Structures are given as C-alpha cells and as structure tokens.
C-alpha cells in the first residue's frame, strides 16, 4: 500500500480562508459575505485586505443568501460563509428559490460541519446538510478532505459557473494531499489500488479510511481507496470501474447515513451493478457535546468503524 505521511495538522476552514484570500488578490469579481462569523470562517484576511468587497451580514443568514444571489446579476462571484447548520437548514427556502431554482452563481461556504464540530453539541452538529444540498437541482456539492484540498477547491469553484455548496470543518486534521494539486470538480481521486474491496470516503473520513487501510493491509486485505471530494456530480465512471474489479464496497462519511455519499453510491450500484455495500455514517440520530475523537468513536465514524465495515462486507461478497 502507498504510504501516506503528514508533517502538520490544520483545519480545513483555514484552507477555505487562505484560498479565498488568494482569490481576492487574483479576481476582482470575487466578493465575500459572512454572517457574524468572520474569525470562525477564517475570512479575516480577505475582509482586512478587501473591505470594499466584504459584507458583514450579521446574524441574518437568509438576507445574506438573498443578497449573494442578487450580486451575481451584476457579474460578481459571491462566497457566502457561515456554519453549515446555518448555511443550509436555516436558509433552505432562500437557497432553493433564489439560488438553486434561479441557477445563480453563488458559492455557499459551510464550516463546522458534521459531528467533529464537537463541544458545541447537537444543535450545531448538522449531519443532514449534504442530503439537503444534493437534492437541489443545479447544486454542486463538494466535501474536501484536508487543508490543501479545501484551499484548492475554494479556488476551483470560482471558475465554475453555477451554485456550489462547499463543506469543511473545525478540527485540525492531517494535511496529506499535495499543496500544488489540481482540483477537478466531479473527478474522484484514487489513493490506493486494491482488489478485495473499495472504500469510497469523503471529507474527514478520508484520513480515517487511510488509517483503516493500514490495518486491513496487515490482515492481508487489499483495499482500493477513493476520495470522493465531489458528491454531486458523482464520478460514476470511477465508482463503477472500481466496483467491477473489487465487487465489495464501504462508504465512509461524517454525515447522516440517509442522504449522504453512501446513499448516492448505493443508488448508483442498485441501478448499474448490484453490489454488497456497508456504510460508515451516523445512523439516524442527533449528536451531543464531546471532543471530536470521542464523538467519532461513539457514533461510528472513525477508522475502527471503517475496518469493521470492511470485514462485514467481505463476508457478504
């Protein structure tokens, strides 16, 4: 198995902030809006350098989304940032009507997603956001895996015409992808080659799946690991080609089982190539307050859970 190493840990929200700042220097049409969470979204550098292109919306997320949609009419590229819970659930009507239905070029930038929000507890730990966003026509859904990939994704979506939901998180996690990577929307990234099963992972669960692969390799199990950073549009060819070879699938995500990555892959396989699938995801429950590591273990979205799922699916193969 290919060896993955890292020299530092950084939060993916900082990848967004740094990518946004670089965009600001490069593209004068990029504007940023934030709902009173500039520091948490790491948007300070952009706000300080380009105050004429930064709008502090206050705790008025619905207004922020409406304003962002309006800005696109004048050719601006708005990046609207807030916590994932507020960026989706609180403003779903505005996103559906003013952004998705109208096919406006708004980039919805959502931090503090998933269970790893940690100590803030269940009310803020939204794990339904991917499902909410992927069901909307015209919406692209992206969930990068580390600081470097989040930075690359942030810059890439500025060149993409249409609404995008970009999801990232709060905790510091290993940085293991190349700093100079080319981010291709809708193109999965194969991390390892294997023959016994395929793990399709997204976001924070990519690193957890790397750890799981190391354990499985020691058990003599050959795993193909694929990073699905774009959940919609799904890279169907990458999924089907890998599954045709391995004939067993594990999906891994920091999201509710209903409506997430596993849901999309299972649907594709049901239509194209029925295959045993095990899903590592939160199973129809709200979270609670705790450290990210504690919560990932309790709610079954850590490397041990991926290993267990792999062993289960191999028995069904």
Phi and psi restraints in degrees (value plus and minus 20) as a CYANA .aco file:
   2 UNK   PHI     -78.8   -38.8
   2 UNK   PSI     119.8   159.8
   3 UNK   PHI    -111.9   -71.9
   3 UNK   PSI     107.4   147.4
   4 UNK   PHI    -127.8   -87.8
   4 UNK   PSI     106.9   146.9
   5 UNK   PHI    -147.3  -107.3
   5 UNK   PSI     138.7   178.7
   6 UNK   PHI    -163.4  -123.4
   6 UNK   PSI     132.2   172.2
   7 UNK   PHI    -130.0   -90.0
   7 UNK   PSI     -33.1     6.9
   8 UNK   PHI    -173.4  -133.4
   8 UNK   PSI     144.6   184.6
   9 UNK   PHI    -137.8   -97.8
   9 UNK   PSI     114.9   154.9
  10 UNK   PHI    -163.2  -123.2
  10 UNK   PSI     131.9   171.9
  11 UNK   PHI     -98.6   -58.6
  11 UNK   PSI     126.2   166.2
  12 UNK   PHI     -89.7   -49.7
  12 UNK   PSI     -45.8    -5.8
  13 UNK   PHI     -82.8   -42.8
  13 UNK   PSI     -50.4   -10.4
  14 UNK   PHI     -89.8   -49.8
  14 UNK   PSI     -51.6   -11.6
  15 UNK   PHI     -82.5   -42.5
  15 UNK   PSI     -60.0   -20.0
  16 UNK   PHI     -83.7   -43.7
  16 UNK   PSI     -68.9   -28.9
  17 UNK   PHI     -80.1   -40.1
  17 UNK   PSI     -62.9   -22.9
  18 UNK   PHI     -89.6   -49.6
  18 UNK   PSI     -58.1   -18.1
  19 UNK   PHI     -85.4   -45.4
  19 UNK   PSI     -60.4   -20.4
  20 UNK   PHI     -83.3   -43.3
  20 UNK   PSI     -61.3   -21.3
  21 UNK   PHI     -82.9   -42.9
  21 UNK   PSI     -62.9   -22.9
  22 UNK   PHI     -85.2   -45.2
  22 UNK   PSI     -57.6   -17.6
  23 UNK   PHI     -81.8   -41.8
  23 UNK   PSI     -61.5   -21.5
  24 UNK   PHI     -79.6   -39.6
  24 UNK   PSI     -57.3   -17.3
  25 UNK   PHI     -92.3   -52.3
  25 UNK   PSI     -47.4    -7.4
  26 UNK   PHI    -114.5   -74.5
  26 UNK   PSI     -57.7   -17.7
  27 UNK   PHI    -145.6  -105.6
  27 UNK   PSI      88.8   128.8
  28 UNK   PHI     -88.9   -48.9
  28 UNK   PSI     -32.2     7.8
  29 UNK   PHI    -103.8   -63.8
  29 UNK   PSI     -32.1     7.9
  30 UNK   PHI     -95.4   -55.4
  30 UNK   PSI     105.2   145.2
  31 UNK   PHI    -144.2  -104.2
  31 UNK   PSI     137.1   177.1
  32 UNK   PHI    -149.2  -109.2
  32 UNK   PSI     120.9   160.9
  33 UNK   PHI    -148.0  -108.0
  33 UNK   PSI     124.3   164.3
  34 UNK   PHI    -162.6  -122.6
  34 UNK   PSI     126.9   166.9
  35 UNK   PHI    -121.8   -81.8
  35 UNK   PSI      46.8    86.8
  36 UNK   PHI      44.5    84.5
  36 UNK   PSI       9.0    49.0
  37 UNK   PHI    -156.3  -116.3
  37 UNK   PSI      18.1    58.1
  38 UNK   PHI     -77.1   -37.1
  38 UNK   PSI     -65.1   -25.1
  39 UNK   PHI     -87.4   -47.4
  39 UNK   PSI     -62.7   -22.7
  40 UNK   PHI     -85.8   -45.8
  40 UNK   PSI     -52.3   -12.3
  41 UNK   PHI    -108.9   -68.9
  41 UNK   PSI     -21.0    19.0
  42 UNK   PHI      39.5    79.5
  42 UNK   PSI      18.6    58.6
  43 UNK   PHI    -117.8   -77.8
  43 UNK   PSI     -12.1    27.9
  44 UNK   PHI     -79.3   -39.3
  44 UNK   PSI     -65.0   -25.0
  45 UNK   PHI     -80.9   -40.9
  45 UNK   PSI     -64.2   -24.2
  46 UNK   PHI     -83.4   -43.4
  46 UNK   PSI     -66.4   -26.4
  47 UNK   PHI     -81.6   -41.6
  47 UNK   PSI     -59.5   -19.5
  48 UNK   PHI     -93.1   -53.1
  48 UNK   PSI     -57.2   -17.2
  49 UNK   PHI    -101.7   -61.7
  49 UNK   PSI     -53.6   -13.6
  50 UNK   PHI    -148.2  -108.2
  50 UNK   PSI      42.0    82.0
  51 UNK   PHI     -80.8   -40.8
  51 UNK   PSI     -47.8    -7.8
  52 UNK   PHI     -93.7   -53.7
  52 UNK   PSI     -33.1     6.9
  53 UNK   PHI    -133.7   -93.7
  53 UNK   PSI      -6.0    34.0
  54 UNK   PHI    -140.1  -100.1
  54 UNK   PSI     110.4   150.4
  55 UNK   PHI    -140.1  -100.1
  55 UNK   PSI      97.5   137.5
  56 UNK   PHI    -107.7   -67.7
  56 UNK   PSI      86.8   126.8
  57 UNK   PHI    -102.3   -62.3
  57 UNK   PSI     -33.4     6.6
  58 UNK   PHI      51.7    91.7
  58 UNK   PSI    -189.5  -149.5
  59 UNK   PHI    -102.3   -62.3
  59 UNK   PSI      49.1    89.1
  60 UNK   PHI    -166.9  -126.9
  60 UNK   PSI      44.1    84.1
  61 UNK   PHI     -81.9   -41.9
  61 UNK   PSI     -57.9   -17.9
  62 UNK   PHI     -82.8   -42.8
  62 UNK   PSI     -63.2   -23.2
  63 UNK   PHI     -83.1   -43.1
  63 UNK   PSI     -57.9   -17.9
  64 UNK   PHI     -80.8   -40.8
  64 UNK   PSI     -64.2   -24.2
  65 UNK   PHI     -86.3   -46.3
  65 UNK   PSI     -60.1   -20.1
  66 UNK   PHI     -84.6   -44.6
  66 UNK   PSI     -61.9   -21.9
  67 UNK   PHI     -84.6   -44.6
  67 UNK   PSI     -61.1   -21.1
  68 UNK   PHI     -81.1   -41.1
  68 UNK   PSI     -63.2   -23.2
  69 UNK   PHI     -80.4   -40.4
  69 UNK   PSI     -62.2   -22.2
  70 UNK   PHI     -84.4   -44.4
  70 UNK   PSI     -56.2   -16.2
  71 UNK   PHI     -83.1   -43.1
  71 UNK   PSI     -49.1    -9.1
  72 UNK   PHI     -86.4   -46.4
  72 UNK   PSI     -45.8    -5.8
  73 UNK   PHI     -83.2   -43.2
  73 UNK   PSI     -51.2   -11.2
  74 UNK   PHI    -110.5   -70.5
  74 UNK   PSI      -9.7    30.3
  75 UNK   PHI      70.1   110.1
  75 UNK   PSI     -15.8    24.2
  76 UNK   PHI     -97.7   -57.7
  76 UNK   PSI     139.1   179.1
  77 UNK   PHI    -136.1   -96.1
  77 UNK   PSI      71.2   111.2
  78 UNK   PHI    -102.7   -62.7
  78 UNK   PSI     113.3   153.3
  79 UNK   PHI    -128.3   -88.3
  79 UNK   PSI      87.8   127.8
  80 UNK   PHI    -121.1   -81.1
  80 UNK   PSI      95.3   135.3
  81 UNK   PHI    -136.2   -96.2
  81 UNK   PSI     116.0   156.0
  82 UNK   PHI    -186.5  -146.5
  82 UNK   PSI    -197.2  -157.2
  83 UNK   PHI     -85.1   -45.1
  83 UNK   PSI     129.5   169.5
  84 UNK   PHI     -79.0   -39.0
  84 UNK   PSI     -56.8   -16.8
  85 UNK   PHI     -82.9   -42.9
  85 UNK   PSI     -58.4   -18.4
  86 UNK   PHI    -101.3   -61.3
  86 UNK   PSI     -48.3    -8.3
  87 UNK   PHI     -97.3   -57.3
  87 UNK   PSI     -29.9    10.1
  88 UNK   PHI    -148.5  -108.5
  88 UNK   PSI     -89.5   -49.5
  89 UNK   PHI     -80.9   -40.9
  89 UNK   PSI     -63.0   -23.0
  90 UNK   PHI     -91.2   -51.2
  90 UNK   PSI     -46.6    -6.6
  91 UNK   PHI    -145.3  -105.3
  91 UNK   PSI       8.4    48.4
  92 UNK   PHI     -81.9   -41.9
  92 UNK   PSI     -57.9   -17.9
  93 UNK   PHI     -82.4   -42.4
  93 UNK   PSI     -65.2   -25.2
  94 UNK   PHI     -85.0   -45.0
  94 UNK   PSI     -59.5   -19.5
  95 UNK   PHI     -85.8   -45.8
  95 UNK   PSI     -65.1   -25.1
  96 UNK   PHI     -82.6   -42.6
  96 UNK   PSI     -68.8   -28.8
  97 UNK   PHI    -101.6   -61.6
  97 UNK   PSI     -69.2   -29.2
  98 UNK   PHI    -108.4   -68.4
  98 UNK   PSI     -42.5    -2.5
  99 UNK   PHI    -131.5   -91.5
  99 UNK   PSI     -79.1   -39.1
 100 UNK   PHI     -91.4   -51.4
 100 UNK   PSI     -72.7   -32.7
 101 UNK   PHI     -80.8   -40.8
 101 UNK   PSI     -58.5   -18.5
 102 UNK   PHI    -105.0   -65.0
 102 UNK   PSI     -24.6    15.4
 103 UNK   PHI      33.1    73.1
 103 UNK   PSI      29.0    69.0
 104 UNK   PHI    -105.9   -65.9
 104 UNK   PSI     128.9   168.9
 105 UNK   PHI    -103.1   -63.1
 105 UNK   PSI      38.9    78.9
 106 UNK   PHI    -122.1   -82.1
 106 UNK   PSI     117.3   157.3
 107 UNK   PHI    -125.6   -85.6
 107 UNK   PSI      87.8   127.8
 108 UNK   PHI    -107.8   -67.8
 108 UNK   PSI      93.9   133.9
 109 UNK   PHI    -131.2   -91.2
 109 UNK   PSI      90.2   130.2
 110 UNK   PHI    -136.0   -96.0
 110 UNK   PSI      94.1   134.1
 111 UNK   PHI    -120.1   -80.1
 111 UNK   PSI     153.2   193.2
 112 UNK   PHI      36.2    76.2
 112 UNK   PSI      21.3    61.3
 113 UNK   PHI    -104.7   -64.7
 113 UNK   PSI     132.0   172.0
 114 UNK   PHI      58.6    98.6
 114 UNK   PSI    -192.0  -152.0
 115 UNK   PHI     -90.8   -50.8
 115 UNK   PSI     -44.9    -4.9
 116 UNK   PHI     -94.8   -54.8
 116 UNK   PSI     -19.8    20.2
 117 UNK   PHI     -76.5   -36.5
 117 UNK   PSI     -51.3   -11.3
 118 UNK   PHI      59.5    99.5
 118 UNK   PSI    -140.0  -100.0
 119 UNK   PHI     -84.9   -44.9
 119 UNK   PSI     -37.8     2.2
 120 UNK   PHI     -88.8   -48.8
 120 UNK   PSI     -37.2     2.8
 121 UNK   PHI      67.0   107.0
 121 UNK   PSI    -195.4  -155.4
 122 UNK   PHI     -81.8   -41.8
 122 UNK   PSI     -55.7   -15.7
 123 UNK   PHI     -84.5   -44.5
 123 UNK   PSI     -47.4    -7.4
 124 UNK   PHI    -122.0   -82.0
 124 UNK   PSI     -34.1     5.9
 125 UNK   PHI    -105.8   -65.8
 125 UNK   PSI      51.9    91.9
 126 UNK   PHI     -92.0   -52.0
 126 UNK   PSI     108.5   148.5
 127 UNK   PHI    -146.8  -106.8
 127 UNK   PSI       0.4    40.4
 128 UNK   PHI    -135.2   -95.2
 128 UNK   PSI     -20.6    19.4
 129 UNK   PHI     -86.0   -46.0
 129 UNK   PSI     -58.4   -18.4
 130 UNK   PHI     -83.0   -43.0
 130 UNK   PSI     -63.6   -23.6
 131 UNK   PHI     -81.3   -41.3
 131 UNK   PSI     -65.0   -25.0
 132 UNK   PHI     -78.4   -38.4
 132 UNK   PSI     -63.9   -23.9
 133 UNK   PHI     -97.9   -57.9
 133 UNK   PSI     -58.8   -18.8
 134 UNK   PHI     -91.6   -51.6
 134 UNK   PSI     -40.4    -0.4
 135 UNK   PHI     -96.3   -56.3
 135 UNK   PSI     -33.4     6.6
 136 UNK   PHI    -102.0   -62.0
 136 UNK   PSI     104.0   144.0
 137 UNK   PHI     -77.1   -37.1
 137 UNK   PSI     125.9   165.9
 138 UNK   PHI      58.8    98.8
 138 UNK   PSI     -31.2     8.8
 139 UNK   PHI    -107.6   -67.6
 139 UNK   PSI     110.4   150.4
 140 UNK   PHI    -117.4   -77.4
 140 UNK   PSI     117.9   157.9
 141 UNK   PHI    -142.8  -102.8
 141 UNK   PSI     100.4   140.4
 142 UNK   PHI    -146.0  -106.0
 142 UNK   PSI     114.0   154.0
 143 UNK   PHI    -157.3  -117.3
 143 UNK   PSI      62.5   102.5
 144 UNK   PHI     -91.9   -51.9
 144 UNK   PSI     147.3   187.3
 145 UNK   PHI    -123.4   -83.4
 145 UNK   PSI     -41.0    -1.0
 146 UNK   PHI    -174.1  -134.1
 146 UNK   PSI    -196.4  -156.4
 147 UNK   PHI     -76.9   -36.9
 147 UNK   PSI     -70.9   -30.9
 148 UNK   PHI     -82.0   -42.0
 148 UNK   PSI     -63.0   -23.0
 149 UNK   PHI     -90.7   -50.7
 149 UNK   PSI     -53.4   -13.4
 150 UNK   PHI     -86.8   -46.8
 150 UNK   PSI     -61.3   -21.3
 151 UNK   PHI     -81.8   -41.8
 151 UNK   PSI     -65.0   -25.0
 152 UNK   PHI     -85.2   -45.2
 152 UNK   PSI     -59.8   -19.8
 153 UNK   PHI     -86.0   -46.0
 153 UNK   PSI     -60.3   -20.3
 154 UNK   PHI     -78.2   -38.2
 154 UNK   PSI     -63.7   -23.7
 155 UNK   PHI     -91.5   -51.5
 155 UNK   PSI     -54.6   -14.6
 156 UNK   PHI     -88.7   -48.7
 156 UNK   PSI     -57.4   -17.4
 157 UNK   PHI     -91.9   -51.9
 157 UNK   PSI     -37.3     2.7
 158 UNK   PHI     -86.1   -46.1
 158 UNK   PSI     -48.3    -8.3
 159 UNK   PHI    -109.9   -69.9
 159 UNK   PSI     -25.0    15.0
 160 UNK   PHI    -115.2   -75.2
 160 UNK   PSI     110.5   150.5
 161 UNK   PHI    -111.6   -71.6
 161 UNK   PSI      93.7   133.7
 162 UNK   PHI     117.5   157.5
 162 UNK   PSI     145.5   185.5
 163 UNK   PHI     -88.7   -48.7
 163 UNK   PSI     119.7   159.7
 164 UNK   PHI    -153.6  -113.6
 164 UNK   PSI     118.9   158.9
 165 UNK   PHI    -127.1   -87.1
 165 UNK   PSI      94.0   134.0
 166 UNK   PHI    -128.8   -88.8
 166 UNK   PSI      99.2   139.2
 167 UNK   PHI    -129.3   -89.3
 167 UNK   PSI     112.1   152.1
 168 UNK   PHI    -169.7  -129.7
 168 UNK   PSI    -197.5  -157.5
 169 UNK   PHI    -156.1  -116.1
 169 UNK   PSI    -198.7  -158.7
 170 UNK   PHI    -112.9   -72.9
 170 UNK   PSI     -62.6   -22.6
 171 UNK   PHI     -95.7   -55.7
 171 UNK   PSI     134.9   174.9
 172 UNK   PHI     -97.9   -57.9
 172 UNK   PSI     105.5   145.5
 173 UNK   PHI    -150.4  -110.4
 173 UNK   PSI     143.2   183.2
 174 UNK   PHI     -77.1   -37.1
 174 UNK   PSI     119.5   159.5
 175 UNK   PHI    -118.7   -78.7
 175 UNK   PSI      92.1   132.1
 176 UNK   PHI    -151.9  -111.9
 176 UNK   PSI     -24.5    15.5
 177 UNK   PHI    -115.9   -75.9
 177 UNK   PSI     139.7   179.7
 178 UNK   PHI     -85.3   -45.3
 178 UNK   PSI     122.8   162.8
 179 UNK   PHI     -88.6   -48.6
 179 UNK   PSI     -45.9    -5.9
 180 UNK   PHI    -122.9   -82.9
 180 UNK   PSI       1.6    41.6
 181 UNK   PHI     -83.2   -43.2
 181 UNK   PSI     130.4   170.4
 182 UNK   PHI    -114.6   -74.6
 182 UNK   PSI     102.2   142.2
 183 UNK   PHI    -115.2   -75.2
 183 UNK   PSI      99.5   139.5
 184 UNK   PHI    -132.0   -92.0
 184 UNK   PSI      93.8   133.8
 185 UNK   PHI     -80.9   -40.9
 185 UNK   PSI     110.6   150.6
 186 UNK   PHI      61.5   101.5
 186 UNK   PSI     -11.3    28.7
 187 UNK   PHI    -138.9   -98.9
 187 UNK   PSI      90.2   130.2
 188 UNK   PHI     -85.8   -45.8
 188 UNK   PSI     137.6   177.6
 189 UNK   PHI    -138.3   -98.3
 189 UNK   PSI      96.4   136.4
 190 UNK   PHI    -101.1   -61.1
 190 UNK   PSI     103.0   143.0
 191 UNK   PHI    -117.6   -77.6
 191 UNK   PSI     -55.0   -15.0
 192 UNK   PHI    -158.9  -118.9
 192 UNK   PSI     138.6   178.6
 193 UNK   PHI    -129.8   -89.8
 193 UNK   PSI     114.4   154.4
 194 UNK   PHI    -172.8  -132.8
 194 UNK   PSI     155.5   195.5
 195 UNK   PHI    -148.4  -108.4
 195 UNK   PSI     -36.4     3.6
 196 UNK   PHI    -108.6   -68.6
 196 UNK   PSI     -58.4   -18.4
 197 UNK   PHI    -180.4  -140.4
 197 UNK   PSI     142.7   182.7
 198 UNK   PHI    -134.7   -94.7
 198 UNK   PSI     113.8   153.8
 199 UNK   PHI    -126.9   -86.9
 199 UNK   PSI     101.5   141.5
 200 UNK   PHI    -123.4   -83.4
 200 UNK   PSI      94.4   134.4
 201 UNK   PHI    -143.5  -103.5
 201 UNK   PSI     137.4   177.4
 202 UNK   PHI    -163.7  -123.7
 202 UNK   PSI     131.2   171.2
 203 UNK   PHI      40.9    80.9
 203 UNK   PSI    -159.4  -119.4
 204 UNK   PHI     -81.6   -41.6
 204 UNK   PSI     -41.3    -1.3
 205 UNK   PHI     -98.6   -58.6
 205 UNK   PSI     -26.8    13.2
 206 UNK   PHI     -86.9   -46.9
 206 UNK   PSI     -67.3   -27.3
 207 UNK   PHI     -85.0   -45.0
 207 UNK   PSI     -61.1   -21.1
 208 UNK   PHI     -80.3   -40.3
 208 UNK   PSI     -54.5   -14.5
 209 UNK   PHI     -92.7   -52.7
 209 UNK   PSI     -52.4   -12.4
 210 UNK   PHI     -81.4   -41.4
 210 UNK   PSI     -65.4   -25.4
 211 UNK   PHI     -81.3   -41.3
 211 UNK   PSI     -59.9   -19.9
 212 UNK   PHI     -84.7   -44.7
 212 UNK   PSI     -59.8   -19.8
 213 UNK   PHI     -80.7   -40.7
 213 UNK   PSI     -56.8   -16.8
 214 UNK   PHI     -83.7   -43.7
 214 UNK   PSI     -59.7   -19.7
 215 UNK   PHI     -88.1   -48.1
 215 UNK   PSI     -65.1   -25.1
 216 UNK   PHI     -85.5   -45.5
 216 UNK   PSI     -56.3   -16.3
 217 UNK   PHI     -81.3   -41.3
 217 UNK   PSI     -59.1   -19.1
 218 UNK   PHI     -85.7   -45.7
 218 UNK   PSI     -41.2    -1.2
 219 UNK   PHI    -112.1   -72.1
 219 UNK   PSI     -14.7    25.3
 220 UNK   PHI      61.8   101.8
 220 UNK   PSI      -0.1    39.9
 221 UNK   PHI    -123.1   -83.1
 221 UNK   PSI     106.5   146.5
 222 UNK   PHI    -113.6   -73.6
 222 UNK   PSI      97.7   137.7
 223 UNK   PHI    -136.5   -96.5
 223 UNK   PSI     113.9   153.9
 224 UNK   PHI    -118.4   -78.4
 224 UNK   PSI      99.4   139.4
 225 UNK   PHI    -129.4   -89.4
 225 UNK   PSI     106.3   146.3
 226 UNK   PHI    -146.1  -106.1
 226 UNK   PSI     107.6   147.6
 227 UNK   PHI    -107.3   -67.3
 227 UNK   PSI      91.7   131.7
 228 UNK   PHI    -116.5   -76.5
 228 UNK   PSI      64.9   104.9
 229 UNK   PHI     -98.4   -58.4
 229 UNK   PSI     -44.8    -4.8
 230 UNK   PHI    -128.3   -88.3
 230 UNK   PSI      90.3   130.3
 231 UNK   PHI    -102.3   -62.3
 231 UNK   PSI     -51.0   -11.0
 232 UNK   PHI    -162.6  -122.6
 232 UNK   PSI     101.0   141.0
 233 UNK   PHI     -94.2   -54.2
 233 UNK   PSI     117.2   157.2
 234 UNK   PHI     -94.4   -54.4
 234 UNK   PSI     119.4   159.4
 235 UNK   PHI     -98.2   -58.2
 235 UNK   PSI      63.5   103.5
 236 UNK   PHI     -83.5   -43.5
 236 UNK   PSI     -57.9   -17.9
 237 UNK   PHI     -83.1   -43.1
 237 UNK   PSI     -63.0   -23.0
 238 UNK   PHI     -83.0   -43.0
 238 UNK   PSI     -60.9   -20.9
 239 UNK   PHI     -84.6   -44.6
 239 UNK   PSI     -70.9   -30.9
 240 UNK   PHI     -87.5   -47.5
 240 UNK   PSI     -58.3   -18.3
 241 UNK   PHI     -84.6   -44.6
 241 UNK   PSI     -62.0   -22.0
 242 UNK   PHI     -88.0   -48.0
 242 UNK   PSI     -64.0   -24.0
 243 UNK   PHI     -87.3   -47.3
 243 UNK   PSI     -52.5   -12.5
 244 UNK   PHI     -79.6   -39.6
 244 UNK   PSI     -48.6    -8.6
 245 UNK   PHI    -107.3   -67.3
 245 UNK   PSI     -66.4   -26.4
 246 UNK   PHI    -111.5   -71.5
 246 UNK   PSI     -52.3   -12.3
 247 UNK   PHI      42.8    82.8
 247 UNK   PSI       4.6    44.6
 248 UNK   PHI    -178.9  -138.9
 248 UNK   PSI     121.2   161.2
 249 UNK   PHI    -155.7  -115.7
 249 UNK   PSI     118.6   158.6
 250 UNK   PHI    -142.4  -102.4
 250 UNK   PSI     113.2   153.2
 251 UNK   PHI    -129.6   -89.6
 251 UNK   PSI     125.0   165.0
 252 UNK   PHI    -159.0  -119.0
 252 UNK   PSI     103.9   143.9
 253 UNK   PHI    -176.9  -136.9
 253 UNK   PSI     135.5   175.5
 254 UNK   PHI    -119.3   -79.3
 254 UNK   PSI      52.3    92.3
 255 UNK   PHI    -181.8  -141.8
 255 UNK   PSI     147.1   187.1
 256 UNK   PHI     -83.7   -43.7
 256 UNK   PSI     124.2   164.2
 257 UNK   PHI     -80.0   -40.0
 257 UNK   PSI     -62.3   -22.3
 258 UNK   PHI     -89.6   -49.6
 258 UNK   PSI     103.4   143.4
 259 UNK   PHI      68.0   108.0
 259 UNK   PSI     -20.1    19.9
 260 UNK   PHI    -116.3   -76.3
 260 UNK   PSI    -176.4  -136.4
 261 UNK   PHI     -81.7   -41.7
 261 UNK   PSI     -65.4   -25.4
 262 UNK   PHI     -78.6   -38.6
 262 UNK   PSI     -59.2   -19.2
 263 UNK   PHI     -79.1   -39.1
 263 UNK   PSI     -65.3   -25.3
 264 UNK   PHI     -86.0   -46.0
 264 UNK   PSI     -63.2   -23.2
 265 UNK   PHI     -90.1   -50.1
 265 UNK   PSI     -60.7   -20.7
 266 UNK   PHI     -82.0   -42.0
 266 UNK   PSI     -59.3   -19.3
 267 UNK   PHI     -83.1   -43.1
 267 UNK   PSI     -65.8   -25.8
 268 UNK   PHI     -79.9   -39.9
 268 UNK   PSI     -66.2   -26.2
 269 UNK   PHI     -89.1   -49.1
 269 UNK   PSI     -54.5   -14.5
 270 UNK   PHI     -80.8   -40.8
 270 UNK   PSI     -54.7   -14.7
 271 UNK   PHI    -103.8   -63.8
 271 UNK   PSI     -55.6   -15.6
 272 UNK   PHI    -128.9   -88.9
 272 UNK   PSI     -54.9   -14.9
 273 UNK   PHI    -181.8  -141.8
 273 UNK   PSI      62.0   102.0
 274 UNK   PHI     -71.8   -31.8
 274 UNK   PSI     105.3   145.3
 275 UNK   PHI    -165.7  -125.7
 275 UNK   PSI     124.3   164.3
 276 UNK   PHI     -80.4   -40.4
 276 UNK   PSI     111.2   151.2
 277 UNK   PHI    -152.1  -112.1
 277 UNK   PSI     113.4   153.4
 278 UNK   PHI    -138.0   -98.0
 278 UNK   PSI     116.8   156.8
 279 UNK   PHI    -132.8   -92.8
 279 UNK   PSI     106.1   146.1
 280 UNK   PHI    -118.4   -78.4
 280 UNK   PSI      87.3   127.3
 281 UNK   PHI    -186.3  -146.3
 281 UNK   PSI     149.6   189.6
 282 UNK   PHI     -94.9   -54.9
 282 UNK   PSI     111.2   151.2
 283 UNK   PHI    -120.5   -80.5
 283 UNK   PSI      64.7   104.7
 284 UNK   PHI      35.2    75.2
 284 UNK   PSI      31.4    71.4
 285 UNK   PHI    -171.4  -131.4
 285 UNK   PSI     136.0   176.0
 286 UNK   PHI    -104.0   -64.0
 286 UNK   PSI     144.3   184.3
 287 UNK   PHI    -109.9   -69.9
 287 UNK   PSI    -175.0  -135.0
 288 UNK   PHI    -183.1  -143.1
 288 UNK   PSI     155.4   195.4
 289 UNK   PHI     -97.4   -57.4
 289 UNK   PSI     119.1   159.1
 290 UNK   PHI     150.3   190.3
 290 UNK   PSI     153.5   193.5
 291 UNK   PHI     -92.3   -52.3
 291 UNK   PSI     134.9   174.9
 292 UNK   PHI     -73.5   -33.5
 292 UNK   PSI     -63.7   -23.7
 293 UNK   PHI     -84.1   -44.1
 293 UNK   PSI     -62.7   -22.7
 294 UNK   PHI     -80.9   -40.9
 294 UNK   PSI     -64.1   -24.1
 295 UNK   PHI     -91.6   -51.6
 295 UNK   PSI     -59.1   -19.1
 296 UNK   PHI     -81.9   -41.9
 296 UNK   PSI     -58.5   -18.5
 297 UNK   PHI     -89.5   -49.5
 297 UNK   PSI     -67.2   -27.2
 298 UNK   PHI     -84.0   -44.0
 298 UNK   PSI     -59.2   -19.2
 299 UNK   PHI    -115.7   -75.7
 299 UNK   PSI      -9.9    30.1
 300 UNK   PHI      51.5    91.5
 300 UNK   PSI      20.1    60.1
 301 UNK   PHI    -150.9  -110.9
 301 UNK   PSI      31.7    71.7
 302 UNK   PHI    -150.0  -110.0
 302 UNK   PSI    -198.1  -158.1
 303 UNK   PHI     -83.0   -43.0
 303 UNK   PSI     -56.1   -16.1
 304 UNK   PHI     -82.3   -42.3
 304 UNK   PSI     -57.7   -17.7
 305 UNK   PHI     -87.2   -47.2
 305 UNK   PSI     -55.8   -15.8
 306 UNK   PHI     -86.8   -46.8
 306 UNK   PSI     -62.0   -22.0
 307 UNK   PHI     -80.3   -40.3
 307 UNK   PSI     -66.8   -26.8
 308 UNK   PHI     -82.2   -42.2
 308 UNK   PSI     -60.4   -20.4
 309 UNK   PHI     -84.9   -44.9
 309 UNK   PSI     -59.9   -19.9
 310 UNK   PHI     -82.2   -42.2
 310 UNK   PSI     -62.4   -22.4
 311 UNK   PHI     -86.7   -46.7
 311 UNK   PSI     -55.3   -15.3
 312 UNK   PHI     -87.2   -47.2
 312 UNK   PSI     -63.9   -23.9
 313 UNK   PHI     -90.4   -50.4
 313 UNK   PSI     -50.3   -10.3
 314 UNK   PHI     -87.5   -47.5
 314 UNK   PSI     -49.5    -9.5
 315 UNK   PHI     -90.9   -50.9
 315 UNK   PSI     -44.1    -4.1
 316 UNK   PHI    -111.9   -71.9
 316 UNK   PSI     -31.4     8.6
